Each structure stands twice: as C-alpha cells, then as structure tokens.
Amino acid sequence: MNDTLDRLRLIRTEGVGPLTYRRLLARFGSVAAAIDALPQLARAGGRVAAMTLCSRNDAEREMAALHKLGGRFLFLDQPDYPAFLAELPDPPAAVAVLGDVALLSERAVGLVGARNASVNGMRLAEQLGADLAQSGLAVVSGLARGIDAAAHKGAMRTGRTIAAVAGGVDIAYPPEHARLQAEIAENGAVVAEAPLGTAPIARHFPKRNRVIAGLSLGLVVIEAALRSGSLITARLANEAGRELFAVPGSPLDPRCLGSNDLIRQGANLTETAADVLANLPDHPSRRGLARDPLFLHPKSGLAEPEQPLYKVDADEAELARARHLVPGLVGIAPVAVDEIARHCQLSVAAISAALLELELAGRVEILPGNRVAMHANP
C-alpha cells in the first residue's frame, strides 16, 4: 500500500510527467528514493521557489475517492496495465478506471470524428460501432459530442465500449453525456489520466487523444476537418504504429477534408466494418501512414520509432559540465537530445541527467521523440 501511495504521490507532483516519472525510477530505483530526491534535483536545475510535493494525505484521499466510485488505478510498471497502452512513447504513468479493467487489455478499435458531425456521419459512426463491437472488438472513443457519442452508443447495442476522458473519471464532459458516461462505466470502461475532480481544458485533450490511440490496434476517422483534434489523434496513432482508417466524405464539406486527406496519404478507405476487419493487425505495427508526408520524420523521411532516454547515471564532473552547457543549447523550438550531445561532446547520460533537473525546475519540457524545448516563461 505504501508503494502504491508513493507512486501516486510522485505522479501527482508538479513537473513530473510520464517521461519524467520513468526517468526518475530509472535513476533512483524506487519511488520513495525518487520523491526524496525531487527538491534537490529541482534546485540543481535552477529552481528558486520551494517544490510542492503531493502529500501522502492528498494521495490517500484521491485513492479513497476513486475506490468509493468503484474504480481503481492502474500503474505503468505493474502487470495489469494495458500492454498496448504501455507501448506508447509516453504512456500515462497511471490511469484511473471505472468499470471493467480487463476490457482495456482486449483487442480494440478507436473511432473518432467531428463534434459538429452531420446526421449521416453520426449514423455511420453508430453502425460502425455496432458492427465492430459485434465482431468482438472493444470500441474506443472520447465521449465527445457527435461522432464519439454515436460510436459509443452503437457499440453498446451489440458489445462493449471504452471512453477515454480528458478530465477526471468523476467529471462528465460534456455535461449532457453524464448518463452515457455512467452507462459506459457500468457496461464497459471509462479511463482517465487526469486526477479526480479535474475539469477538462484544452490542453488535456491531446493527452486524452493519445490514450485513445494507445488502447487501439487501429483508428477510424469519420468527418475530420483539416485542423481538428481527430487529426491529432490520427497522428498520435500513426506514431504509435497503429493502423489508420478513414471514411470518405464530400469534398464540398469542410468536415471531411481532413479525413479525405488521410486516405490520400495512405489510410485505409473505410465504408463498412469489413474494411476495418480486413486490415486490422493483431499487434501494433508500422504500416499505414509511415509513408505519409504529413507525418514524416524531418531527416529520415520515415516515422521514427520513439526511444525515450531513461538511463541518467553520470559521474559528477561530467554532470557539472552538462549543467553548465546544456541550458544554453536548448531554445523555444524543440531540439533532439542527440543534437545537443553532438554540440557539447558529453555523454547522453550526463545530458539526460541535466535535462531531468531542468525539467523539475520548470525550465524545460521533455517531449516524445527524445526532444526538448525551453519553456517560454521559465
């Protein structure tokens, strides 16, 4: 129990994101040791104000509140954590789940699209959700208005569905979906990375989107504009090696331009569930849009596998040099850690340790793909 509380305390401490959580455990070997080291690491990175650690009482209250709702936490390095979700470049360190935890480890397909969907789009989403669920797949979506809600409703007619939400699992968003969320929790699963009581705001939705991508073997997009959250989910799914599917729409409808473009770039043209079932892999793979110009890695021309750096052991002399050199090599624009290493001729371990301290000090942000960027207002 103490270890579980310490895990939640570390995850809920300011400045500790999914990548940082793993880097801390790799460096210190235990959650308790990582928590003890946080203030010193933040000071070494240049933090002046005292670091706010999640208290044991706060962690206990959140765990008790989730238990009262009938839910539980799944932690990244424990056996019941969903295996496909763990394969993401930056999987959530913990997720709260209401409903059937085992459902998160079953074969699933994501289904997302426009909030202001057309009647035909919602009808198709509901039919696809029903047909995919009837085939034995779980249907994953984001509980948003429009396509998401239709997909959930269709899946519940014939099978089961998973709702990944942007706020806490105890917060219904949008409010009119409170009953739908409760039904999904009763018959499927509701999952969230955010703490209980968190109201969803704009910056939470990309995190929610990567959970949809991570739980799914493939992602179906219906009615997505050229600049939309659905295309963000598609990009995240592609980066995670998931297969992409898109339903074609009228070129005169702005809601379909993004999904049509996905097909142009190599997504599977999808009209029925049979199109999904015929192209869905058993495990995540690097097919689909790995060749898509929208998602090319700038140097190689390929979707580059993510390999976050977790080894951060370095001798003190080299770490001192890294603390001196690394801040000046990081700017507002993201830069690869390997690129920093080439310029300062320090080991990746020393650079990684220095970046960990800078992140905990609130000066930089560690990004997927071994990239780092300076905060605009450190």
N, C-alpha and C positions, 0 to 999 in steps of 0.2 A: 504493500500500500504506500509506504514512504517513497519508494522508487517511482510509482505512478504519479504521486503528487509532485515530486521533483521534476518529472518530465513535463507536466502541465505548467509548473512554475516557470521552467526555462522557456517553453514555447510562448507563454503569455508575457514574457519580459520584453520591454521596449527594445527595438533594434535587433531582435532575434527572429529572423525569417527562416524559411525552410532550409535554405542552403547553409545559413549560419549555424543552425541547430546541428546539422550533420558535421560541419567543420569543428564545432566545439566538442562534440562527442569523440571525433577522431583524434583531437589533440589531447583531451584530458581523460578519456577512457570511461568516465562515469558522469552522470547528470549532476550529482552533488558537487563533484570537483569543478565542473564547468560553471555552475552557479556561483561558487565561491570565488572563481577567477574573474567573473564578469567586471566588477568595479575596477580592478587593476588593469585589465585589458582596455577598458574604455579610457582610463586615464592615460595609458601609454599611447593611445591613438589621438590624444589631444582634447579629450572631453574635460570640461571645467566643472559643469554642474554635476551634482550627485546623480548616479544612475538609479532609476526606480526599478526595483526588482519586484516581480509578482510575489506576494506574500503567501505563506502556507495557508492562512485563513481564507484568502481570496480563492486559491485553488480548491480548497475543500468545499467552499460554498458553490463554486461552479459545478464540481463533480456531484454534489448532493442535489443540486437543482436539476441536472440532467437525469440523474437516477430517478428523481421524483416524476419526471416526464416519461419514464420508461425507456430512456436512451442510455447509450454508453459511448465511451471514447475508444477509438482505435488508434494506436500509436505506430509510427512508421516501422520501427525495427522489431515489431512483435508479430507472431505467426498469423494472427487473424486479420492483419492489414491487407487490403485488396492487392493482389500481386501485380495486376496491370497498372493500377494507380501508382504503385511503388516504382514502376519503370520510367515515370516522367523525369525530366531533367531536374525539376524542383518539386517533388511531391510534397503535399502537406505533411508537416511533422505529426499532426494529429487531426482527426476528423471526429465530429460528433454525429451520431447516427440515431435516428428514431426509426423503429421498425425492424425488419429482418436484416441483420448484419451480414448473413451469409449471401444474401442477394447481390451484394457488392462484388463478390468474387465469381459470379456467374457470367457466362458469355452475354455481352450486351451490345446494343447499337445506340448511338446518340442520334437524336432527331431535333434539329433546331431551325429557327427561321424568324420571319418578321413578326414584330409585335402588332403592327397595323396590317395584319395579313388580310388577304381577300377571302371571301366566302369559299371560293374554290380551293384556295390554298389550305384553309383550315379543314375542309372536308377531306382533302387528300392526306393531310397530316394525320387526321384521326383514323383514316382507313389504313395507312401505312403502319401506324402504331398498333392497331388491332391485329393486322396480318403478321407483323414481326413478332409480337408477343405470342400469338397463337403458334408460331413456329418454335417456341421455346426460348426465345431471346428476351432478356430484360430490355426495356426501352428507357433510355436515359435522356432527360431534358432539364430545363432550367426553371420551370414553373412560371415563366413569364406569360403575359397576355399573348393571344394569337396562336402561332404555330405550336409553341411549347405546351400550352394548356390542352390544345387539341390532341397532341401526341400522347400526353398522359392519359386523357380520357379514353382514347381509343385503346391504348394498351391495357387499361383496367377492365375493358369489356371482355377480353379474351385471355389475359395473362397478368403480368406484373410490370411495374414501372419504378424508376428511381428518380427522385427530384433532387438536384444539386442546387442549393440556395445560396444567395450572396450574403445574407445576414446570418444571424443565429438560427438554429433549428426551431427556436421558440417564437420567432417573429414571422408572421405571414406577410409575404410581399409578392404581388400587390395585395392589399387588404381583402379584396373580393375573392381571393383564392384561398382564404383561410380554411374553408370547408374542404376544398380539393386537397390542400396540403395535409389535412387531418386524415382524409381517406387514403392518401398515398402512404402515410406513416402506418396506417392500420393494415394495409394490404401489400405494401411494398417497402420502400425505404426512403427516408429524407436524410440528406447528408449535408454537412456544412463544415467549412474550415474556420469560420469566424466564431468568436466566443458567444456564449449565450447572451441574449439581450442586445446584440449588435444589430442596429438598423442598417440595411444595405444602402451604401452610397456608391457613386460612380466608380471609384477606384476598386471596389470589391468585385465588380462583375467580371473583369478579366481573370481574376483568381478562380471565381466560380466556373468560368468557361473552361479553364484547364482541367478542372475536376471532371467535367462532362467528358472532355476528350480522353482523360486518363482512364476512366471507367469503361470506355467503349472500345471495341475492336474496330469499329468503323463509324463514320459520322455522315448523316444525311442532312443536306441543307435544302430548305424549301423557302423561296422568296426572300432572298437576301440582297439588300442594296449594296452598292459599291463600297460604301463606308458604313459598316454595320458590325455589331457585336457578333453576329453569326459568322462573318468572315474572320474575325479574330479567333473564334473557336475553331474554324477550319484550319487556320494557320497553326494553331497550337496542336491540333490533331495531327497535322502533317509532320510537324517537328517531332512528335512522339511516335511516328511511324504507323499511324493508323490509316486505314483505307478511307478515301473520301468519295462521297456520292452527292449528286446534286440533281434536283428536279428542274427540267427546263421550263421557262416561262416566256411570256410575250416580251419581245424586245421593246415594246411601247410602254411597258410597266416598269418604272424605276425600281420597284421592289424586287424585280427579277434580274437586274443587270449583274449583280454580284454572283448570284448562283449560276447564271448563264456563263459568266466568265470562268467560273471554276470548271465547268465542263470543257470550255475552250482550252484550259490549261491542262486538262488530263483527268479530271474527276469522272467517275463512272456516271454516265447518263442514267437517270433512275425514273421510272414511271410506276413500277409496282414493287412489292416486296421481293418478288422473284429476282429482280435486278440486283438487289442487295445480297440476297442469299447466295447467288451465283458467284459473287466476288468477295465475300467476306472471309478473311483468313481466320484460322484457328488461334493465331497469336499475332501480336503487333509485328508489323513488317515495314520495310521501307519501299513500298510501292507507291502507286498513286502520284501525288504531286511532287515527288522528289525531283522531277524534271521541270517543275513549274517555274517560269521566270518570276512570278510573284514571290516565290519563297526560296529563291536561290541563295546559297551562301555566297557573299561578295567575292571571295577569292577562288574557291574551287568550282563554283557553278553547280554544286550539289547540296542537298540538305545535309548539313554536317551533324554527325551524332554529338550529343551533348555529353561531356565528360567533366563534371564539376570537380574541382580540386578539394579534396578533404584532408590530405596529408599536410600538416602545417608545422611539423617539427623542424627547428632550425637552431644552430648554435647562436649564442648571444651576440657575438661580434658581428656575424652576418646579419642578424636581425636588427642590430643597431644601425647598420648601413642602410638596410631596407627602410627603416623608419624615417631616415633622413632623405632618401632618394625618391621613394615611391610616390609620396603626395604630389610632388612636382610633375610627375609623369601622367597623372590622372586629370582629365578635364570633364566638362559637362557632357561631351559626346562619349558614348561607350567605347572602350578600347579593350582588346583582348589581353588577358594576363600574359600570354606568351609574347605579345608585342612589348609589354613592359619589360619582361625578362631579357629580351634581345637588346634593349636600350641600356639597361643598368648592369647587365652581366652578373646578376645574383641568381641564386637557386630559386626554383619555383616555390620550394618550401618556405624560404625566407620572405619572398614576396607575398605569398598566401597568408603567412602569419601577420605581416604588417597590414595587409588589407583587412583581415579579421578585426584587428584593433581599430582601424579607421572606421569600419562599419559600425562597430559597437559604440564608437564615439559620435556617430551620426554624421560623419563627414563624407562617406561614400556609400554607394549601393552596389552590392554584388548581384549581377544579373545572370540568367541562364546563358550557357554557352561560354563559360569562363571569361565573361566580360565584366567590366567595372566602370562606373561613372561617378563623378563628384556630384554631391547634392548641390542644387543651385544656391541654397541658403544654408550652408553648413553651420 
